């Protein structure tokens, strides 16, 4: 919702996350979050493989 962050994944790829972006992170993903500007998150949990 607010702020900016970046995730650096174990395979050296990086994902920039701007305000209002939508990101899905799988349970087995390994990475390090860097918060660039304070962020507000909304979470939605679902069972693996389910589609809503």
C-alpha positions as MATLAB code, in Angstrom:
seq = 'XXXXXXXXXXXXXXXXXXXXXXXXXXXXXXXXXXXXXXXXXXXXXXXXXXXX';
ca = [
       0.000    0.000    0.000;
       2.620    2.529    1.090;
       6.400    2.703    0.889;
       8.994    0.872   -1.180;
      11.030   -2.285   -0.707;
      13.282   -4.656   -2.586;
      13.680   -8.415   -2.279;
      17.061   -9.962   -3.134;
      16.497  -13.645   -3.905;
      18.955  -16.498   -3.359;
      19.587  -16.711   -7.136;
      20.818  -13.056   -7.122;
      17.709  -11.659   -8.837;
      16.106   -8.591   -7.290;
      12.501   -7.435   -7.220;
      11.662   -3.791   -6.593;
       8.297   -3.287   -4.902;
       6.777    0.192   -5.343;
       3.668    1.539   -3.544;
       0.382   -0.174   -4.518;
       2.199   -3.177   -6.042;
       0.845   -6.712   -5.629;
       3.366   -9.461   -4.886;
       2.818  -13.191   -4.384;
       5.594  -14.981   -2.529;
       5.652  -18.766   -2.537;
       6.419  -20.517    0.786;
       9.746  -21.997   -0.373;
      11.216  -18.704   -1.674;
      14.453  -17.582   -0.012;
      15.346  -13.904   -0.019;
      16.234  -10.800    1.947;
      13.909   -7.810    2.204;
      15.341   -4.291    2.171;
      12.851   -1.639    3.222;
      13.631    1.578    1.333;
      10.676    3.594    2.667;
       8.450    2.444    5.560;
       5.834    0.065    4.175;
       2.270   -0.886    5.025;
       1.362   -4.434    3.994;
      -1.888   -6.301    3.584;
      -1.644  -10.073    3.727;
      -3.887  -12.734    2.286;
      -3.069  -16.339    3.049;
      -4.340  -19.243    0.995;
      -3.606  -22.915    0.661;
      -0.923  -23.870   -1.804;
      -2.383  -24.512   -5.249;
      -5.692  -22.791   -4.546;
      -6.856  -20.059   -6.886;
      -9.261  -17.327   -5.849;
];
